[in-house]
Amino acid sequence: MTNPAATARLAGRREWTAFTVLVLPLLLVSMDVSVLYFAIPAITEQLDPSATQQLWIFDSYAFALSGLLITMGSLGDRIGRRKLLLIGATAFGLASVGAAYATSAEMLIACRVLLGIGGATLMPSTLALVRNLFQDAKQRGQAIAIWSGAMTGGIALGSVMSGVMLNHFYWGSVFLINVPAMLLLLVLVPVLVPEFKDPAPGRFDLLSVPLSMAAVLPVVYGLKEIAAEGFEPLYLGCLVVGLAFGFVFVRRQRTREDAMVSRALFQGRGFGAGVGLNTIAAFAMMGSAYFTTQYLQSVLGMGTLEAALWSLAPSVVIGAAAPISAALAQKVERAYVIAGGFVLAAAGFALVSMVDTDSLWLLLTGAGVLASGIVTVMSLVSDMALASAPAEKAGSAASLLETGQEFGGALGMAVLGSLGTAVYRSDLAGSEPAVRETLGGAVATAHQLGGAAGEQVLTLAREAFVHGMQYAAWGGTALLLAAAVLAAALMRGVEAPAPPAAERAPAPGNGVQEPTYN
């Protein structure tokens, strides 16, 4: 029997150069999630947004991004992933200029929506093109490992980059850094990246576009608000509405020949399991980040920039985790490496559960171990899921993986955040409402009181917060250990299919043509 990896075309310098260009927009899209953390005071002074507008300046980007991922992945399969990437890069660059020179809160919100739409085209397009550029299993695993690390690191880098830029330039500079990168993308992608698309995509199902958005957006919104405000009837109602539309959307995809989400994606055993495991990994990653940022600022009392810089420390080990896991997966059954990644992440949560009110290095070590395990999982399950999906559906496959990550991240913050908040409020049951509501409220109250009384309130609130974080970490540990067992069972024996004939390395004189780049 012939090993499929041995017959796949090996990527050369051109493909790796193209990949480097593709990682750039991914990094910027990830950074834009957190790039406004330091800019809000300056924006507030310049544009005078209301409290509601300020929230939408933050959230409109993430909502547009998550709501359109499925649509853009399917569209890329139909019109061409490179073409969609170039359209998205143009939109992202123009929206960045508009946001940088916004003259009102409404204009900035509109530009953030356009940035989210552009981001929704860039993310699935880049991952799908990676799937198409690298046919050899080993090379593809290395590329997706780097892709996963860049996506994870970009979120942490965004807040730091924002702080650095604002120390030297005006607030709009946090958006203008996108423009040169997008111009470079528009110049190099047509030269380096070949076009790939589904040769027989069928009609585009327009009705599924609003259905998919109606399924995704209420759920993401409800989960985000539950994490921030608790289980209010409105937010629970959003979950119900989103799940109801989700049921209708899934039913439509199962009954139509021209479905936006092809049933062929789920014929490979690794795809559905990969999406589910990726969602669990995102749950753990964002659930952990929810506590880490608050701990650094409100428990240890760091300033925003100082906290952002310290939060970069775990990224040092993340950079090595993905390539090491990709190399290990070439020698060991991938299911066991994925399970090992979950166990490693669980160990990170276990370390976080031992943190007290003055444990900076223990927290950072736990966060680094957890992130290393999660990046291991994300890179390997993404590779396996994409490899098991038909190459002509790579855009749709990538969009479902990324939509799962959006759901998982929002769910992680909501569930683990709610667990920690419940413990916090229980420990402070007899305190003033402002103190009992959030740690931020307790810090503000302590500063108002001052003296010994303020210090006592602050000490009790910090201890209660850490107690809640410990319970959330125990819950995360249990979930990740269960996920390790699930991964070993579901992913064992899942192998990448043999590449299509057009993608195999040509034997001498067989006449197989390379992809065209024009």
C-alpha positions in Angstrom: 0.0 0.0 0.0 1.2 3.6 -0.7 1.4 6.1 2.1 -0.7 9.1 1.1 1.7 11.5 2.6 4.5 10.0 0.5 2.6 10.7 -2.7 1.6 14.3 -1.9 3.3 17.2 -3.6 5.9 18.7 -1.4 5.7 22.5 -0.8 8.8 24.5 -1.7 10.1 27.9 -1.1 7.2 29.6 -3.0 4.6 27.9 -0.9 6.3 28.7 2.4 6.8 32.4 1.3 3.1 32.5 0.4 2.3 31.0 3.8 4.3 33.8 5.5 2.2 36.4 3.7 -1.0 34.6 4.7 -0.1 34.6 8.4 0.1 38.4 8.4 -3.6 39.1 8.0 -4.4 36.4 10.5 -2.2 38.1 13.1 -3.9 41.5 12.5 -7.4 40.1 12.6 -6.6 38.5 16.0 -5.0 41.7 17.2 -8.1 43.7 16.4 -10.0 41.8 19.0 -8.0 43.4 21.8 -6.4 46.5 20.1 -8.8 48.9 21.7 -8.1 48.1 25.3 -5.9 51.1 25.9 -7.5 53.4 23.2 -10.9 53.7 24.8 -10.0 56.7 27.2 -8.6 58.7 24.2 -11.6 57.7 22.0 -14.0 58.8 24.8 -12.3 62.2 25.1 -12.3 62.7 21.3 -15.7 61.2 20.2 -17.7 61.4 23.5 -19.6 58.0 23.0 -22.4 57.1 25.3 -22.0 54.0 27.5 -24.0 51.9 25.0 -21.9 53.2 22.1 -18.7 52.4 24.0 -19.8 48.8 24.4 -20.6 48.6 20.7 -17.2 50.0 19.7 -15.8 47.0 21.5 -18.3 44.3 20.5 -19.4 45.2 17.0 -16.2 43.8 15.5 -16.5 40.4 17.2 -20.2 40.1 16.4 -19.7 40.8 12.7 -16.8 38.5 12.6 -18.5 35.5 14.3 -21.8 36.0 12.5 -20.3 35.9 9.0 -17.7 33.2 9.3 -19.9 30.4 7.9 -21.2 32.6 5.1 -17.7 33.7 4.0 -16.2 30.2 4.2 -18.9 28.9 1.8 -18.6 32.0 -0.5 -14.8 31.4 -0.7 -15.3 27.9 -1.9 -17.6 29.2 -4.6 -15.9 32.3 -6.0 -12.3 31.3 -5.1 -10.4 31.6 -1.7 -7.7 33.9 -3.1 -10.3 36.2 -4.6 -12.2 36.4 -1.4 -9.0 37.0 0.5 -8.1 40.0 -1.7 -11.7 41.4 -1.4 -11.5 41.0 2.4 -8.0 42.6 2.6 -9.3 45.6 0.6 -12.3 46.0 2.9 -10.2 45.6 6.0 -7.7 48.2 4.9 -10.3 50.7 3.9 -12.2 50.2 7.1 -9.0 50.6 9.1 -8.5 54.0 7.5 -12.1 55.0 8.2 -11.8 53.9 11.9 -8.5 55.8 12.3 -10.1 59.0 11.2 -13.6 58.5 12.5 -15.3 61.8 13.5 -18.1 60.3 15.6 -18.9 57.3 17.7 -21.4 56.1 15.0 -18.8 56.3 12.3 -16.3 54.3 14.4 -18.9 51.6 15.2 -19.8 51.3 11.5 -16.1 51.0 10.6 -15.7 48.3 13.3 -18.5 46.4 11.7 -16.8 46.6 8.3 -13.5 45.4 10.0 -15.4 42.4 11.3 -16.8 41.7 7.9 -13.3 41.9 6.4 -12.0 39.7 9.2 -14.7 37.1 8.5 -13.4 36.8 4.9 -9.7 36.7 5.9 -9.8 34.0 8.6 -11.4 31.1 6.8 -9.6 32.1 3.5 -6.2 31.9 5.0 -6.7 28.6 6.8 -8.3 27.1 3.6 -5.4 28.2 1.5 -3.0 26.6 3.9 -4.9 23.4 3.5 -4.5 23.8 -0.3 -0.9 24.9 -0.4 0.4 22.1 1.8 -0.5 18.6 0.6 2.2 16.7 2.5 0.8 15.8 5.9 4.0 16.7 7.8 4.3 20.1 6.1 0.6 20.9 6.5 0.8 20.0 10.2 3.8 22.4 10.7 2.0 25.2 8.8 -1.2 24.8 10.8 0.7 24.7 14.0 2.3 28.1 13.2 -1.1 29.4 12.1 -2.7 28.4 15.4 0.2 30.0 17.4 -0.2 33.2 15.4 -3.9 33.4 16.0 -3.5 32.8 19.8 -0.6 35.2 20.1 -2.2 37.9 18.1 -4.9 38.4 20.7 -2.3 39.0 23.5 -0.2 41.1 21.2 -3.0 43.4 20.3 -3.4 45.1 23.7 0.4 45.5 24.1 0.7 47.0 20.6 -2.1 49.3 21.4 -0.3 50.6 24.5 3.0 51.1 22.7 1.4 53.0 19.8 -0.6 55.2 22.1 2.5 56.2 24.0 3.8 57.8 20.7 0.9 58.5 18.4 -2.8 59.4 18.5 -5.5 56.8 19.1 -6.3 56.2 15.4 -2.8 54.7 14.9 -4.0 51.4 16.4 -6.0 51.0 13.2 -3.5 52.4 10.7 -1.0 49.7 11.5 -3.3 47.4 9.5 -2.9 49.4 6.2 0.7 48.6 5.2 0.1 44.9 5.9 -3.0 44.8 3.7 -1.2 46.7 0.9 1.6 44.1 1.1 -1.0 41.3 1.0 -2.7 42.8 -2.1 0.6 43.0 -3.9 2.1 39.6 -3.0 -0.9 37.2 -2.9 -1.7 37.4 -6.6 2.0 36.5 -7.3 2.5 33.8 -4.7 -0.8 32.2 -4.0 -2.7 30.1 -6.6 -6.5 30.2 -6.8 -8.5 27.4 -5.3 -12.2 26.9 -5.5 -14.9 24.2 -5.7 -15.2 23.2 -9.3 -18.9 22.3 -8.9 -20.2 24.3 -6.0 -23.9 24.5 -6.9 -26.1 27.5 -6.3 -25.4 29.8 -3.3 -28.2 29.4 -0.7 -29.0 33.0 0.1 -31.6 32.2 2.8 -29.0 30.3 4.8 -27.0 33.6 5.2 -29.6 35.3 7.6 -30.4 32.0 9.2 -26.7 31.3 10.1 -26.4 34.9 11.5 -29.6 34.5 13.5 -28.2 31.3 14.9 -24.8 32.6 15.8 -25.2 36.2 16.9 -27.9 35.8 19.7 -25.9 32.9 21.2 -22.6 34.7 21.2 -24.3 37.9 22.5 -26.1 36.0 25.3 -23.0 34.2 26.4 -20.9 37.4 26.5 -23.6 39.2 28.5 -24.1 36.3 30.9 -20.3 36.3 31.6 -20.5 40.1 32.4 -23.9 40.5 34.0 -25.1 37.1 35.1 -28.1 34.9 34.1 -30.7 37.6 33.3 -33.9 36.6 31.5 -33.0 38.7 28.4 -29.7 36.9 27.9 -31.2 33.5 28.4 -33.9 34.4 25.9 -31.1 35.3 23.4 -29.7 31.8 23.8 -33.1 30.2 23.2 -33.7 32.3 20.1 -30.2 31.5 18.7 -30.6 27.8 19.4 -34.0 27.8 17.7 -32.6 29.4 14.6 -29.7 27.0 14.8 -32.1 24.1 14.7 -33.8 25.6 11.5 -30.4 26.2 9.9 -29.1 22.7 10.5 -32.3 21.2 9.3 -32.0 23.2 6.1 -28.4 22.2 5.5 -29.4 18.5 5.9 -32.2 18.7 3.3 -30.8 20.8 0.5 -28.4 19.7 -2.3 -26.9 23.2 -2.5 -26.5 23.6 1.3 -24.1 26.3 2.6 -22.6 23.7 4.9 -22.0 20.6 2.8 -22.9 17.2 4.3 -19.7 15.9 2.6 -17.7 17.7 5.4 -19.0 15.2 8.0 -18.4 12.1 6.0 -14.8 12.1 7.3 -14.8 10.8 10.9 -12.3 13.4 12.1 -14.2 16.5 11.1 -17.1 16.6 13.5 -15.0 15.4 16.4 -12.3 18.0 15.5 -14.8 20.9 15.5 -16.1 19.7 18.9 -12.7 19.3 20.5 -11.6 22.7 19.1 -14.6 24.3 20.7 -13.7 22.8 24.1 -10.1 24.0 23.7 -11.4 27.6 23.0 -13.6 27.3 26.0 -10.6 26.6 28.3 -8.4 29.3 26.7 -10.9 32.2 27.0 -12.2 31.0 30.3 -8.7 31.2 31.7 -8.1 34.6 30.1 -11.2 35.9 31.8 -9.6 35.4 35.2 -6.0 36.1 34.4 -6.5 39.7 33.2 -8.6 40.6 36.3 -6.1 38.9 38.6 -3.2 40.9 37.2 -5.1 44.3 37.4 -7.5 44.0 40.3 -5.8 41.5 42.6 -2.1 42.4 42.1 -3.0 46.1 41.4 -1.1 46.4 38.1 -1.7 49.1 35.6 -3.3 48.2 32.2 -0.1 48.3 30.2 1.9 46.5 32.9 -0.7 43.8 33.1 -0.8 43.4 29.3 3.0 43.1 29.2 3.0 40.4 31.9 0.2 38.6 30.0 2.6 38.1 27.1 4.9 35.9 29.2 3.0 32.7 28.5 3.4 33.3 24.8 7.1 32.4 25.1 6.2 28.8 25.6 3.3 28.9 23.2 5.7 29.6 20.3 7.5 26.3 20.9 4.4 24.2 21.8 2.8 24.0 18.4 5.9 23.0 16.3 6.9 20.4 19.0 3.4 18.9 19.0 3.4 18.8 15.1 6.8 16.9 15.1 5.6 14.6 17.9 2.4 13.8 15.9 4.6 12.4 13.1 5.9 9.7 15.5 3.0 9.0 17.8 -0.7 8.4 17.2 -2.2 11.8 16.8 -5.2 11.0 19.0 -2.8 10.4 21.9 -0.9 13.6 21.3 -4.2 15.6 21.3 -5.2 13.8 24.5 -1.8 14.7 26.0 -2.4 18.3 25.0 -5.7 18.3 27.0 -3.9 16.7 30.0 -1.2 19.3 29.8 -3.8 22.1 29.7 -5.6 20.4 32.7 -2.3 20.6 34.6 -2.2 24.3 33.8 -5.6 24.8 35.3 -4.5 22.7 38.3 -1.6 25.1 38.9 -4.0 28.1 38.6 -6.2 26.4 41.3 -3.3 26.8 43.8 -2.9 30.5 43.2 -3.4 32.9 46.2 -3.6 36.7 46.3 0.2 37.1 45.7 1.2 34.4 43.2 2.3 36.1 40.0 4.8 33.5 38.9 2.5 30.6 39.7 -0.3 32.2 37.7 1.9 32.9 34.7 3.4 29.3 34.9 -0.1 27.8 35.0 -1.3 30.1 32.2 1.7 29.1 30.1 1.2 25.4 30.6 -2.5 25.7 29.9 -1.9 27.7 26.7 0.8 25.2 25.5 -1.7 22.3 25.9 -4.5 24.3 24.2 -2.4 25.3 21.2 -1.2 21.7 20.9 -4.9 20.6 20.7 -6.0 23.4 18.4 -3.2 22.9 15.8 -3.6 19.1 15.6 -7.4 18.9 15.6 -7.5 21.7 13.0 -5.1 19.8 10.8 -7.0 16.5 11.2 -10.4 18.1 10.6 -9.2 20.0 7.5 -7.4 16.9 6.1 -10.5 14.8 6.6 -12.7 17.3 4.7 -12.8 17.4 0.9 -10.2 19.9 -0.4 -12.9 21.7 -2.5 -14.8 22.4 0.8 -11.8 23.7 2.7 -13.3 27.2 3.1 -16.5 25.9 4.7 -14.4 23.5 6.9 -12.2 26.3 8.1 -15.2 28.6 8.8 -16.9 25.9 10.9 -13.7 25.4 12.9 -13.4 29.1 13.6 -17.1 29.5 14.4 -16.7 26.7 17.0 -13.9 28.7 18.5 -16.1 31.8 18.8 -18.8 29.7 20.5 -16.3 28.0 22.8 -14.6 31.2 23.8 -17.9 32.9 24.7 -19.1 29.8 26.5 -15.9 29.5 28.5 -16.1 33.1 29.7 -19.8 32.6 30.6 -19.6 29.3 32.3 -16.3 29.6 34.2 -16.9 33.3 34.8 -20.4 32.6 36.3 -18.9 29.9 38.5 -16.3 32.2 39.8 -18.8 35.0 40.3 -21.1 32.7 42.2 -18.4 31.8 44.7 -17.2 35.4 44.9 -20.7 36.6 45.8 -21.3 33.8 48.3 -18.1 34.7 50.1 -19.2 38.4 50.3 -22.8 37.7 51.1 -22.9 40.3 53.9 -21.1 43.1 52.1 -22.5 46.2 50.3 -24.0 45.6 46.9 -21.3 47.3 45.0 -18.6 45.2 46.8 -20.5 42.0 46.3 -21.3 42.5 42.6 -17.8 42.6 41.1 -14.2 42.8 42.1 -14.0 46.1 40.1 -16.8 47.5 42.2 -15.0 46.4 45.4 -11.8 48.1 44.3 -13.7 51.4 43.6 -15.5 51.2 47.0 -12.2 50.5 48.8 -10.6 53.6 47.1 -13.6 55.7 48.2 -13.3 54.5 51.8 -9.6 54.7 52.1 -7.6 53.9 55.2 -7.9 50.6 57.2 -11.6 50.2 56.2 -10.8 50.4 52.5 -7.9 48.0 52.9 -10.1 45.5 54.7 -12.7 45.6 51.9 -10.0 45.2 49.3 -8.4 42.2 51.1 -11.7 40.4 51.5 -12.7 41.1 47.9 -9.4 39.8 46.5 -9.6 36.7 48.6 -13.1 36.0 47.4 -12.1 36.5 43.8 -9.2 34.1 44.1 -11.5 31.6 45.8 -13.9 31.8 42.9 -11.0 31.5 40.4 -9.9 28.4 42.2 -13.3 26.8 41.8 -13.4 27.7 38.1 -9.9 26.2 37.6 -11.1 23.0 39.2 -14.0 22.9 36.9 -11.8 23.6 33.9 -9.4 20.8 35.1 -12.2 18.3 35.2 -13.6 19.3 31.8 -10.2 19.0 30.1 -9.4 15.6 31.6 -12.8 14.4 30.2 -11.9 16.0 26.9 -8.6 14.0 26.9 -10.5 10.7 27.2 -12.9 11.9 24.5 -10.1 12.8 22.1 -8.4 9.5 22.6 -11.6 7.6 21.8 -12.9 9.8 18.9 -9.7 10.6 17.0 -7.9 7.3 17.3 -7.2 5.8 13.9 -8.3 9.0 12.0 -6.0 9.4 9.1 -5.8 12.0 6.3 -7.3 10.8 3.0 -5.0 10.3 0.0 -4.7 13.5 -1.9 -6.5 13.9 -5.2 -4.6 13.0 -8.3 -4.1 16.6 -9.2 -2.4 17.2 -5.8 0.0 14.3 -5.9 3.7 14.7 -6.7 4.0 14.2 -10.5 6.0 11.2 -11.5 8.5 11.8 -14.4 6.6 12.3 -17.6 3.1 11.9 -16.2 2.0 15.3 -17.4 0.4 16.5 -14.1 0.4 20.3 -14.1 1.2 22.5 -11.1 -1.3 25.0 -9.9 -1.5 28.3 -11.8 -0.7 31.6 -10.2 -2.2 34.0 -12.6 
